[in-house]
Amino acid sequence: MESEEGNYIMTYTSYDGKIARLCLASSTDLVNWEKHGLLLGKAKNGKYKDLWSKSGAIVCKSEGDKLIASKVSGKYWMYWGDTDIFLATSENLIDWQPVEEEDGSIKKIFGPRKGYFDSDLVEPGPPAIITKDGIWMIYNSRNHTEWGDTLLPEGTYAAGQILFDLQNPEKVIARSEEYFF
């Protein structure tokens, strides 16, 4: 995706053999990249630097053939995670702060559901897109036969869709009952 200034922004996962960590890089030409390190590394004085933090989907607008990172309520938003989905915000697309509960723990936005295709894990897919109906996101999931969709084999990965409120990106408006892929 691109920033409003035309720079490219990419989230990716680094793995040291023990902990997966969400990272961020930017580029002006898609050839040369500046790595900005751990996406949550500086947040809250390093509180989250060793947190398992995979897969990030920054909220954007579709403009022609481009996806442009876009602010909602004055800040950038990113859905992230790989068992549950969480949120982070940024003023500049480089420095991110996880959304927390009042007690200082990370706020879970949504997670797996018993009896469904997404019963074992959920993680963001491509960038989340602002639509007239809200913020639409495709997510990846895994099924667990004991408490998931009994018609799917154990460990089956499937894609779902979710819609968040545009005024409150923490609020789920709708979520697919069945996988579409």
Secondary structure by P-SEA (a helix, b strand, c coil): cccccbbbbbbbbbbcccbbbbbbbbbccccbbbbcccccccccccccccccccbbbbbbbbccccccccccccbbbbbbbccbbbbbbbccccccccccccccccccccccccccccccccccccccccccccbbbbbbbbbbcccccccccccccbbbbbbcccccccccccccccccc
